[in-house]
Amino acid sequence: MTRAAGALEALRRKAGRSVLPRTVPGLLRGWAAAALVAVIALVTAVSTGLEDARQGVWLVGEDAGPQVVYTGHLYFALSDMDTQLAGVLLIGSEHGLGAGRDHALQRYRERRGEAHRTLLQAYEIAGTDEASRRTVRDVLNGLGRYEQLAARTLLLDDQSGHPAGPPAQNVLDVYRRATDLMRQDILPKAYNLTLENASVVRRAYVDERSHVLRSRVAVGATSLVLLAVLAGLQFYLVRRFRRLLNPALAGATAIALVLGGWALLVLGSTSAHLRMAKEEGFDATLAFTRARAISNTAAADQTRFLLDPQRADTYAQVYFDTSQSIAYQESGSLADYHRRLAAAPPRLGFLGGIPEQAEVLVRYRAFQEQDERMRDLMRRGEEREAIALRTGLMTETFTAYDQELSRLITARKTDFGREIAAGAAVLDGWNRGLPAAGIVLAALIVLGVWPRLAEYR
């Protein structure tokens, strides 16, 4: 038993010597190998983080983001088609009202062309997303049916030759089918398309930004490990060889410190640019784009209110609901809404929180004041004056308001593009710089250890 125990102890000692080096060359090789592994880990962590950052910038700025812009304009173009059609019917064969029937027809044709182009762009951008492509096809099919009804409406209206005001009943019947198709089928699908694309942007933003933040943790951890291994190797050389400083290892430590710190700064900067692009650019652009499209629908409801007396109450209620979504004021009726909006700025809705002196809110309030005046004229039986107001001054006021919204949209798009470009710019050069830094680090570690190993040959 004693002989067997001794043999077992000898084997255990031999195994320990084979796993843990006891000689100076063995220890040096172990330290160097640990440092090289730490270099590989750091380069891998930085590379992964940079790739996550690039993916986030591309998804938010170049892929999903533009889809929302296209589909947001689609809703506006479609709603304005119905607005212009209603305007043509309200003006009738009279001249001298607003910009005139021919101008409204021209705007209708322009919006129709924009809607078709935007649908084609949205279909191409959807790529392999079958749900989005199916929605685009449904909107396109619905638009085709709408155009047929609109063409028949215009033909019947031309034949009737009515003065300004509600058209003949047969014209009104066909128009109702057209506008119901637009408001109840086509526009909701176009709106859903915008929401679907917006959700893609939000998911991409949340996923990619979380990946970048996790990569920062990995980069920080691997940087600390590499610095600790380099410090340990340097300390071992000082104790064993009585050298105060190893220049190659000192250079490797400095490079590791700079590489890790710079990578953390770049990943943090990219994450910040993504956040600003999403919150200050994309979200604001989407909100104002939707406000513009819905505002245009509200303007169309004013025209429908004058155009179709049998549905006037319905259109007035729809206008009230739409106005609340644009600039919310707790109100029990449209008249109450007009009073409250004039007294205080809205806190909710698309225009909620905008400063009271902001031009867009000033224009919106003026438009609502004129809406109140138009409805008051109708209550007094002054239909022609109400039509003249709607096709004249109110159109000018709404155009000014719409232009302010367009300026806000353009400004937010610029903010979005600037943040995306800045996020992409800070990532430039890393494809070449990171491998070079890894090679230099490895070379310095080998150079720092090699002369000491050579002493034992």
C-alpha positions as CSV (number, residue, x, y, z in Angstrom):
1,M,0.0,0.0,0.0
2,T,2.9,2.4,0.8
3,R,4.5,1.7,-2.5
4,A,1.2,2.3,-4.4
5,A,0.5,5.5,-2.5
6,G,3.9,6.8,-3.3
7,A,3.4,6.0,-7.0
8,L,0.1,7.8,-7.0
9,E,1.6,10.9,-5.3
10,A,4.3,10.9,-8.0
11,L,1.8,10.8,-10.8
12,R,-0.2,13.6,-9.1
13,R,2.9,15.8,-8.9
14,K,3.8,15.1,-12.5
15,A,0.2,16.0,-13.6
16,G,0.4,19.2,-11.7
17,R,3.7,20.2,-13.3
18,S,2.2,19.5,-16.8
19,V,-0.8,21.7,-16.2
20,L,0.8,24.6,-14.3
21,P,4.2,25.6,-15.6
22,R,6.8,25.9,-12.9
23,T,9.8,27.0,-14.9
24,V,10.5,30.7,-15.8
25,P,10.1,30.0,-19.6
26,G,6.8,28.2,-18.9
27,L,5.5,31.0,-16.8
28,L,6.4,33.6,-19.4
29,R,4.7,31.5,-22.1
30,G,1.6,31.2,-19.9
31,W,1.4,35.0,-19.3
32,A,2.0,35.7,-23.0
33,A,-0.7,33.2,-24.0
34,A,-3.2,34.7,-21.5
35,A,-2.4,38.2,-22.9
36,L,-2.9,37.1,-26.5
37,V,-6.2,35.4,-25.6
38,A,-7.3,38.6,-23.9
39,V,-6.3,40.6,-27.0
40,I,-8.4,38.3,-29.2
41,A,-11.4,38.6,-26.8
42,L,-11.1,42.4,-26.8
43,V,-10.9,42.6,-30.6
44,T,-13.9,40.3,-30.9
45,A,-16.0,42.3,-28.4
46,V,-15.2,45.6,-30.1
47,S,-15.9,44.1,-33.6
48,T,-19.2,42.7,-32.4
49,G,-20.2,46.0,-30.8
50,L,-19.3,47.9,-34.0
51,E,-21.3,45.5,-36.2
52,D,-24.3,45.9,-33.9
53,A,-23.9,49.7,-34.1
54,R,-23.7,49.6,-37.9
55,Q,-26.7,47.4,-38.1
56,G,-28.7,49.7,-35.9
57,V,-27.8,52.8,-37.9
58,W,-28.6,51.0,-41.2
59,L,-32.0,49.7,-40.0
60,V,-33.2,52.9,-38.4
61,G,-31.7,55.3,-40.9
62,E,-31.6,53.5,-44.3
63,D,-34.1,50.7,-44.2
64,A,-37.2,50.9,-41.9
65,G,-37.1,54.7,-41.4
66,P,-37.7,55.7,-45.1
67,Q,-40.6,53.3,-45.3
68,V,-42.5,55.4,-42.7
69,V,-41.8,58.6,-44.6
70,Y,-43.2,57.1,-47.8
71,T,-46.3,55.6,-46.2
72,G,-46.9,58.8,-44.2
73,H,-47.0,60.8,-47.4
74,L,-49.2,58.1,-49.0
75,Y,-52.0,58.9,-46.4
76,F,-51.8,62.6,-47.2
77,A,-51.9,62.1,-50.9
78,L,-54.9,59.8,-50.7
79,S,-56.8,62.0,-48.3
80,D,-56.1,65.1,-50.4
81,M,-57.5,63.3,-53.5
82,D,-60.9,63.0,-51.7
83,T,-60.6,66.6,-50.4
84,Q,-60.1,67.9,-54.0
85,L,-62.9,65.8,-55.3
86,A,-65.3,67.2,-52.7
87,G,-64.1,70.7,-53.6
88,V,-64.8,70.2,-57.3
89,L,-68.3,69.1,-56.5
90,L,-68.9,72.0,-54.0
91,I,-67.8,74.6,-56.5
92,G,-69.9,73.2,-59.3
93,S,-70.0,75.1,-62.5
94,E,-69.5,78.5,-60.9
95,H,-66.5,80.7,-61.4
96,G,-64.8,83.0,-58.9
97,L,-65.0,80.7,-55.9
98,G,-61.6,80.1,-54.3
99,A,-58.9,78.9,-56.7
100,G,-61.6,77.4,-59.0
101,R,-62.8,74.0,-60.2
102,D,-59.9,73.6,-62.6
103,H,-57.3,74.1,-59.9
104,A,-59.0,71.5,-57.7
105,L,-59.1,69.0,-60.6
106,Q,-55.4,69.6,-61.2
107,R,-54.6,69.0,-57.5
108,Y,-56.7,65.8,-57.6
109,R,-54.6,64.5,-60.6
110,E,-51.3,65.5,-58.9
111,R,-52.3,63.7,-55.7
112,R,-53.4,60.7,-57.6
113,G,-50.0,60.5,-59.4
114,E,-48.2,60.9,-56.0
115,A,-50.3,58.2,-54.4
116,H,-49.4,55.7,-57.2
117,R,-45.7,56.5,-57.1
118,T,-45.6,56.2,-53.3
119,L,-47.4,52.9,-53.4
120,L,-44.9,51.5,-55.9
121,Q,-42.0,52.8,-53.7
122,A,-43.6,51.3,-50.5
123,Y,-44.0,48.0,-52.3
124,E,-40.3,47.9,-53.3
125,I,-39.2,48.9,-49.9
126,A,-41.3,46.3,-48.2
127,G,-39.0,43.7,-49.8
128,T,-39.8,40.2,-48.5
129,D,-42.3,41.4,-45.9
130,E,-45.4,39.7,-47.3
131,A,-47.8,41.4,-44.8
132,S,-46.7,44.9,-45.9
133,R,-46.8,43.9,-49.5
134,R,-50.3,42.6,-49.1
135,T,-51.4,45.8,-47.5
136,V,-49.9,47.8,-50.3
137,R,-51.8,45.7,-52.8
138,D,-55.0,46.1,-50.9
139,V,-54.6,49.9,-50.9
140,L,-53.8,49.9,-54.6
141,N,-56.8,47.8,-55.5
142,G,-59.0,50.0,-53.4
143,L,-57.6,53.1,-55.0
144,G,-58.5,51.7,-58.4
145,R,-62.1,51.3,-57.3
146,Y,-62.1,54.7,-55.9
147,E,-60.8,56.3,-59.1
148,Q,-63.6,54.6,-61.1
149,L,-66.2,56.0,-58.7
150,A,-64.6,59.4,-58.7
151,A,-64.5,59.5,-62.6
152,R,-68.2,58.6,-62.7
153,T,-69.0,61.3,-60.1
154,L,-67.2,64.0,-62.1
155,L,-68.9,62.9,-65.3
156,L,-72.4,63.0,-63.8
157,D,-71.5,66.4,-62.1
158,D,-70.4,67.8,-65.5
159,Q,-73.6,66.7,-67.1
160,S,-75.7,68.3,-64.3
161,G,-74.0,71.7,-64.4
162,H,-75.2,72.7,-60.9
163,P,-74.3,76.0,-59.2
164,A,-72.1,76.1,-56.1
165,G,-73.5,74.0,-53.3
166,P,-74.7,70.4,-53.0
167,P,-74.9,68.6,-56.4
168,A,-77.8,66.5,-57.8
169,Q,-78.8,63.5,-55.8
170,N,-77.5,61.0,-58.4
171,V,-74.0,62.7,-58.2
172,L,-74.2,62.7,-54.4
173,D,-75.0,59.0,-54.3
174,V,-72.0,58.0,-56.3
175,Y,-69.7,60.4,-54.4
176,R,-70.9,58.9,-51.1
177,R,-69.8,55.5,-52.3
178,A,-66.4,56.9,-53.3
179,T,-65.8,58.9,-50.1
180,D,-67.0,56.0,-47.9
181,L,-64.5,53.7,-49.7
182,M,-61.7,56.2,-49.1
183,R,-62.5,57.0,-45.5
184,Q,-63.6,53.6,-44.3
185,D,-61.3,51.2,-46.3
186,I,-58.4,52.8,-48.1
187,L,-57.2,55.4,-45.6
188,P,-57.3,53.0,-42.6
189,K,-55.2,50.5,-44.5
190,A,-52.7,53.2,-45.5
191,Y,-52.6,54.4,-41.9
192,N,-52.0,50.8,-40.7
193,L,-49.2,50.5,-43.2
194,T,-47.6,53.6,-41.6
195,L,-48.1,52.1,-38.1
196,E,-46.6,48.8,-39.1
197,N,-43.5,50.4,-40.5
198,A,-43.2,52.6,-37.5
199,S,-43.3,49.5,-35.2
200,V,-40.5,48.0,-37.3
201,V,-38.4,51.1,-36.6
202,R,-39.1,51.0,-32.9
203,R,-38.3,47.3,-32.7
204,A,-35.1,47.8,-34.6
205,Y,-34.1,50.7,-32.4
206,V,-34.8,48.9,-29.2
207,D,-33.1,45.7,-30.3
208,E,-30.0,47.3,-31.9
209,R,-29.5,49.8,-29.1
210,S,-29.7,47.1,-26.5
211,H,-27.1,45.1,-28.4
212,V,-24.8,48.1,-28.5
213,L,-25.2,48.6,-24.8
214,R,-24.5,45.0,-24.1
215,S,-21.4,45.2,-26.3
216,R,-20.2,48.2,-24.3
217,V,-20.3,46.0,-21.2
218,A,-18.3,43.2,-23.0
219,V,-15.8,45.7,-24.3
220,G,-15.3,47.2,-20.8
221,A,-14.9,43.7,-19.3
222,T,-12.4,42.4,-21.8
223,S,-10.4,45.7,-21.7
224,L,-10.1,45.3,-17.9
225,V,-9.0,41.7,-18.3
226,L,-6.4,42.5,-20.9
227,L,-5.0,45.4,-18.8
228,A,-4.9,43.2,-15.7
229,V,-3.0,40.4,-17.6
230,L,-0.5,43.0,-19.0
231,A,0.0,44.5,-15.6
232,G,0.5,41.0,-14.1
233,L,3.0,40.1,-16.8
234,Q,4.8,43.4,-16.3
235,F,4.9,42.9,-12.5
236,Y,6.3,39.3,-13.0
237,L,9.1,40.6,-15.3
238,V,10.0,43.3,-12.7
239,R,10.3,40.8,-9.9
240,R,12.0,38.0,-11.8
241,F,14.4,40.0,-14.0
242,R,14.8,43.2,-12.0
243,R,13.6,45.4,-14.9
244,L,11.6,48.5,-13.9
245,L,9.9,48.8,-17.3
246,N,9.4,46.7,-20.4
247,P,8.9,49.2,-23.3
248,A,7.0,46.8,-25.6
249,L,4.6,45.8,-22.8
250,A,4.2,49.4,-21.7
251,G,3.3,50.3,-25.3
252,A,0.8,47.3,-25.5
253,T,-0.8,48.5,-22.2
254,A,-1.2,52.1,-23.6
255,I,-2.7,50.8,-26.9
256,A,-5.0,48.5,-25.0
257,L,-6.2,51.4,-22.8
258,V,-6.7,53.7,-25.8
259,L,-8.4,50.9,-27.8
260,G,-10.8,49.9,-25.1
261,G,-11.6,53.5,-24.1
262,W,-12.0,54.7,-27.6
263,A,-14.3,51.8,-28.5
264,L,-16.5,52.5,-25.4
265,L,-16.7,56.2,-26.5
266,V,-17.6,55.3,-30.1
267,L,-20.3,52.8,-29.0
268,G,-21.7,55.3,-26.5
269,S,-21.7,58.0,-29.1
270,T,-23.5,55.8,-31.7
271,S,-26.1,54.8,-29.1
272,A,-26.7,58.5,-28.3
273,H,-27.0,59.4,-32.0
274,L,-29.5,56.5,-32.4
275,R,-31.5,57.7,-29.5
276,M,-31.6,61.3,-30.8
277,A,-32.4,60.2,-34.3
278,K,-35.3,58.1,-33.0
279,E,-36.7,60.5,-30.4
280,E,-36.0,63.9,-31.8
281,G,-36.1,63.1,-35.5
282,F,-38.1,60.0,-36.3
283,D,-40.8,60.2,-33.7
284,A,-41.4,63.9,-34.3
285,T,-41.4,63.5,-38.1
286,L,-44.0,60.7,-37.8
287,A,-46.2,62.7,-35.4
288,F,-46.2,65.8,-37.6
289,T,-46.6,63.7,-40.8
290,R,-49.7,62.1,-39.3
291,A,-50.9,65.5,-38.0
292,R,-50.6,66.9,-41.6
293,A,-52.5,63.9,-43.1
294,I,-55.3,64.0,-40.5
295,S,-55.6,67.7,-40.7
296,N,-56.2,67.4,-44.4
297,T,-58.9,64.9,-43.7
298,A,-60.5,67.3,-41.3
299,A,-60.5,70.0,-44.0
300,A,-62.2,67.6,-46.3
301,D,-64.9,67.0,-43.6
302,Q,-65.6,70.7,-43.6
303,T,-66.2,70.5,-47.4
304,R,-68.4,67.4,-47.0
305,F,-70.3,69.2,-44.3
306,L,-71.3,71.8,-46.9
307,L,-71.6,69.3,-49.7
308,D,-74.0,66.7,-48.2
309,P,-76.7,68.3,-45.9
310,Q,-78.1,64.8,-45.1
311,R,-74.8,63.8,-43.5
312,A,-73.8,67.2,-42.2
313,D,-74.2,66.2,-38.5
314,T,-72.1,63.1,-39.1
315,Y,-69.3,65.0,-40.8
316,A,-69.4,67.7,-38.0
317,Q,-68.9,65.0,-35.4
318,V,-66.1,63.4,-37.3
319,Y,-64.5,66.8,-37.7
320,F,-64.7,67.3,-33.9
321,D,-63.1,64.0,-33.2
322,T,-60.4,64.6,-35.7
323,S,-59.7,68.0,-34.3
324,Q,-59.3,66.5,-30.8
325,S,-56.7,64.1,-32.1
326,I,-54.7,67.1,-33.6
327,A,-54.9,69.4,-30.6
328,Y,-56.9,68.0,-27.6
329,Q,-59.1,70.1,-25.4
330,E,-61.5,68.5,-23.0
331,S,-64.8,69.6,-24.6
332,G,-68.4,68.3,-24.9
333,S,-69.1,69.7,-28.4
334,L,-67.4,71.4,-31.3
335,A,-68.6,74.8,-30.2
336,D,-67.1,74.2,-26.8
337,Y,-63.9,73.0,-28.4
338,H,-63.6,76.2,-30.4
339,R,-63.9,78.3,-27.2
340,R,-61.5,76.2,-25.1
341,L,-58.8,76.1,-27.9
342,A,-58.9,79.9,-28.2
343,A,-58.4,80.2,-24.4
344,A,-55.5,77.8,-23.8
345,P,-52.9,75.9,-25.8
346,P,-53.4,72.1,-26.1
347,R,-51.5,69.8,-23.9
348,L,-52.3,66.6,-25.7
349,G,-52.6,65.5,-29.4
350,F,-50.2,65.9,-32.2
351,L,-49.8,69.6,-31.4
352,G,-49.9,69.1,-27.7
353,G,-47.0,70.8,-25.8
354,I,-46.2,73.2,-28.6
355,P,-45.5,76.7,-27.4
356,E,-48.5,79.0,-27.6
357,Q,-46.6,81.5,-29.8
358,A,-45.5,78.8,-32.3
359,E,-46.6,79.7,-35.8
360,V,-48.1,76.3,-36.5
361,L,-50.5,76.6,-33.5
362,V,-51.3,80.2,-34.4
363,R,-52.4,79.1,-37.9
364,Y,-54.3,76.1,-36.5
365,R,-56.3,78.4,-34.1
366,A,-57.1,80.8,-36.9
367,F,-58.4,77.9,-39.0
368,Q,-60.6,76.7,-36.2
369,E,-61.9,80.3,-35.6
370,Q,-62.9,80.4,-39.3
371,D,-64.5,76.9,-39.0
372,E,-66.7,78.3,-36.2
373,R,-67.7,81.3,-38.4
374,M,-68.5,79.0,-41.3
375,R,-70.8,76.8,-39.2
376,D,-72.5,79.9,-37.8
377,L,-73.2,81.1,-41.3
378,M,-74.8,77.8,-42.1
379,R,-77.0,78.0,-39.0
380,R,-78.2,81.4,-40.2
381,G,-79.0,80.0,-43.6
382,E,-76.3,81.9,-45.4
383,E,-75.1,78.9,-47.4
384,R,-73.4,80.8,-50.2
385,E,-71.4,82.9,-47.8
386,A,-70.3,79.8,-46.0
387,I,-69.2,78.2,-49.3
388,A,-67.3,81.3,-50.3
389,L,-65.6,81.4,-46.9
390,R,-64.6,77.7,-47.2
391,T,-63.3,77.9,-50.7
392,G,-61.6,81.2,-50.2
393,L,-60.2,82.5,-46.9
394,M,-60.3,79.1,-45.1
395,T,-58.4,77.4,-47.9
396,E,-55.7,80.1,-47.7
397,T,-55.6,79.8,-43.9
398,F,-55.4,76.0,-44.1
399,T,-52.6,76.2,-46.7
400,A,-50.6,78.4,-44.4
401,Y,-51.1,76.0,-41.5
402,D,-50.2,73.0,-43.8
403,Q,-47.0,74.8,-44.8
404,E,-46.0,75.3,-41.2
405,L,-46.5,71.6,-40.6
406,S,-44.4,70.8,-43.7
407,R,-41.6,73.0,-42.4
408,L,-41.7,71.2,-39.1
409,I,-41.6,67.8,-40.9
410,T,-38.6,69.0,-43.0
411,A,-36.8,70.2,-39.9
412,R,-37.3,67.0,-38.1
413,K,-36.2,65.0,-41.2
414,T,-33.1,67.0,-41.3
415,D,-32.5,66.3,-37.6
416,F,-33.0,62.6,-38.2
417,G,-30.7,62.5,-41.2
418,R,-28.0,64.5,-39.3
419,E,-28.0,62.1,-36.3
420,I,-27.9,59.0,-38.6
421,A,-25.0,60.5,-40.6
422,A,-23.2,61.4,-37.4
423,G,-23.7,57.9,-36.0
424,A,-22.3,56.4,-39.2
425,A,-19.4,58.8,-39.3
426,V,-18.0,57.7,-35.9
427,L,-17.9,54.1,-37.1
428,D,-15.7,55.0,-40.1
429,G,-12.2,53.6,-40.2
430,W,-12.7,50.8,-37.7
431,N,-12.8,48.1,-40.3
432,R,-9.1,48.7,-41.0
433,G,-8.0,50.2,-37.7
434,L,-9.3,47.4,-35.4
435,P,-7.4,44.5,-37.0
436,A,-4.3,46.7,-37.2
437,A,-4.6,47.5,-33.5
438,G,-5.0,43.8,-32.7
439,I,-1.9,42.8,-34.7
440,V,0.2,45.6,-33.1
441,L,-1.0,44.5,-29.6
442,A,-0.1,40.9,-30.3
443,A,3.3,41.9,-31.8
444,L,4.2,44.1,-28.8
445,I,3.3,41.3,-26.3
446,V,5.5,38.8,-28.2
447,L,8.4,41.4,-28.5
448,G,8.1,42.1,-24.7
449,V,8.4,38.4,-23.8
450,W,10.8,37.1,-26.5
451,P,14.1,38.5,-25.3
452,R,13.5,37.0,-21.8
453,L,12.7,33.6,-23.3
454,A,15.8,33.8,-25.5
455,E,17.9,34.0,-22.3
456,Y,17.0,30.4,-21.4
457,R,17.9,28.8,-24.7
